[in-house]
Amino acid sequence: MNSYDDGTPAQRMATETRFEQVKRKRLYFSLGLIVAAGLAACNLPERSRSLGDPNVAAKTLALQVCSNCHGVQGVSVSPNFPNLAAQSQPYLVEQLKSFKSHGRSDPAGFEYMWGISARLSDDQINGLAAYFSSQSPPPGKAGNQASFKENSLKEGQKIFEQGIAANNTPACSGCHGAHGEGIQQFPRLAGQHSDYIVKQLMVFQRTDERPEGVMMKGIAHELTPENMKNVAAYLEAMPSIQ
């Protein structure tokens, strides 16, 4: 009886110890496979998020890095980040190069874009611009302007198409296209987030943080906050064309 009582716990302990050792070995082996697979994936350019590797394709960066803020197809969810879909390709190239050289220093941009653009090659910049410019434009958001007065869209349309004669403010359409589609280095405005447009107009008006847009500083100089909100509301609601 005594030998039975003494031996069984020992045998159980030995069995449990061997079982735990096997479990531990299997766990280590599984973790090893996961780590190895992860390292292998990171070494493949098409699956890499590296912003310092010129061999990473621009489309890969667009899908794995830029999409976090601007959306996979260049249509962002948050108004803090501009829509890039169907944007003017020359404009996108100019902005990326301006961020990279620290020429553009508006806070909403440099906080994110200085670091991201720092080691992009010219080929990657051109590729990113080509990718986003080829995406379908964002639809207008008519009916989503509850925060503006009822006549905001009409007033905004008037500013966009005719300007403001009283203070010699030219029509936005003269540079940005009759449908806000953008022309060369002048960006697409149709369908852009109204909050983003207002913020950028204020940057142009009050600072020198976007030196490549020196023309806009003069144009925005006479705009009132209400003018800005009205034209921004109209542009966000504007139906987009390719």
N, C-alpha and C positions, 0 to 999 in steps of 0.2 A: 504493500500500500504506500509505504513511504517512498520507495523507489519510483513508483508511478507518479506520485504527486511531485517529486523533485524533477523528474525527467521531462514531463510534458511542457511545463513553462519554458524550459531551456530550448526544447525543440521548437516550440512556437516562436520564441525570440529569434532563433536562428533562421527560421523560415521567413518571418517578417523582415528581418534584416536583409536577406537575399532579395526579397521582393522589392524593398525600397531601393536597393542598389540597382536593380534592373530598371525600375521606374526612372531613377535619376539619370541613368545612362541614356535611356530613350529620350528623356527631356533634353539633355545636352546635345544629343544627336540632331533632334528636331530644330533646336535653336541654332545649331551650326548650319543646318541647311538653309534656314531663313536668312541668317546673316550672309551666307555665301551668295544666295539668290539676290539679296539686296545690293551687295557690292557689285555683282555682275550687271544688275539693272542700271546702277549709277554709271557704269563704265560704257553703257550704250548711249551714244549721242541722242538717238531718237526718244530716249526715256529720261534724259537728264534735265535737271532744273538749273544747271550751272550757268551763271551769267558771265563767267570769265572764260568760257571755252568758245572760241570762234568757230569751232566745228559743229556746234549745236545749230540745227536748222532753225530759221526764224519762225516757221510755223510751230515748231515744238515749243519755243519760248512763248509764242502767242497763246497756245493752248494750256501750257503748264504754269506760266508766270503771269502774263498780262491779264488772262481771263479771271484771275482772282478778284480784280477790281473792275475790269471793263467788260466782262462777260466773254464767253467762248466765241460769240459772233460779233463782238464789239458793241453790244447793247448792254449797258450797265444797269444794275438794279438800283444802286444808290445814286442820288443826285450829286453826291460829293465827287463822283468820278464821271468824266464826260463820256458820251457815246463816241465810239471810234468807227463804227460801221459806216461804210461808203464815204468816209471822210476823204477829203482831197489828199492824194498821195504826196504831192510836193509839200503840203502843209505838215503832214505827219513827219516827214523826213526832217523838215526844218525844226519842228518842236523837239524831236528826239535829240538832234544835234545841239540844240540850244540848252536842253537839260544836261547833256553830257559835258558841255563846256562851261556850265554854270551861268550861262548868259540869262536864262530864264530863272527867276528867283522868287516868284510868287509862292507864298507859304503852302497853299493847297497842292502845288506841284512839286516843289523841291523836296518836301518832306518824304515823298515817296520816290520821285523820279530821278533825283540825283544819284542815289545809290544804284537803282536799277539800270540806268543808262551808262554808268561810269565805264564799263568795260565792253560795251557792245561794239562790234566791228561795223564798218560802213556797210558791208554786205548784209549783216543782220538787221541794221536799221532800215535799209532799203527793202529787205524781205518782210519785215514787220509792217512797214507802210503799205506794201503791195497786198499783204494778206488782209489787213483791215479795210483797205479801200475797196477790195473786191466783195465785201460782205453786203448783204441786203440792207438798205437804210432802215432806221427805226421808224415805226409808224407814228403819226402825230397823235397827240393825247387830247383831242378835243373832248370837252365835257369833263376834264379833270382839273379845272381851274377854279374851284370853289373859293380859293383864297383871294381871288382878284374880283374887282368890281365888274358888273355886267358889261360895261362898255370897254373893258380892258383890251379885248381882242381887236375890236374895231380901231381903237386908238393905236394899238401896237402895229396893226396892219398899215395904218396911215404913215407911221414913222418909218416902217420898213420900206414901203413903196415910194413915199414922197419926201421923207425927211421932215425937218422942222424948219420952215422958212423963216420964222421969227428970229432964230438964232443961227441961221446958216448951217444947220446940221444936215449933211447930205443923206440921201436915201441909202439904207443898208443894201438894198438889192443891186446897187451899182457895182459893188465889189463881190458880193456873196451870191449873186445870181437871182433871177426873178423868182425862183422857187426855193431860194435858200440852199441850193444844192452845192455851193462852193465852186470857186474858180481858181485853179492852180494853187498859189500860196494862200489864197483866202479860203478859210474853212467853211465846211457845210454847217449851217445853223438849223436847218429844218429838223424838227424832232429832238433837238438837244434839250437837256434838262434846263428848265427855266431858272432854277436856283443857281446852277453853274454859270449860265449866261450873265445873270445879275452880278455874281461875284467877280467874273472876269471884266465886266464893264467897269466895276469899281476899281479893280486893279489898274486898268488902263487910265482911268480918270485921275486917280489919287497917287499913283506911285510910278516908279520907273523900273518895275520888276519884270517887265516884258519888253526889253529894248527892241526886239524884232518887230513889235507892233507899234512903233512910234506913230504911225499914221492914225491908229485908233485912239491914241491919247488926245489928239486934237479933236477928233470926232466925238469922243465921249465927254469932252470937257463941259459942254453945256447941258448934258442930260440930267434931268432931275431923277430922284429915286423912283418917282411914279412913272416917268418915261421909261426907265430901265425895266420896271416890272411889267409894264404894258407890252413892250416889244418882246420881252422874254416870254411872256404868256402866249403871244401870237406865234412865236417861232416854235415853241414846244408843241403847240396844237397843229402846226402846219403839216398837211399831208406831204409825205416824202416822195420824191421821184428819184430814180436812179441817175 
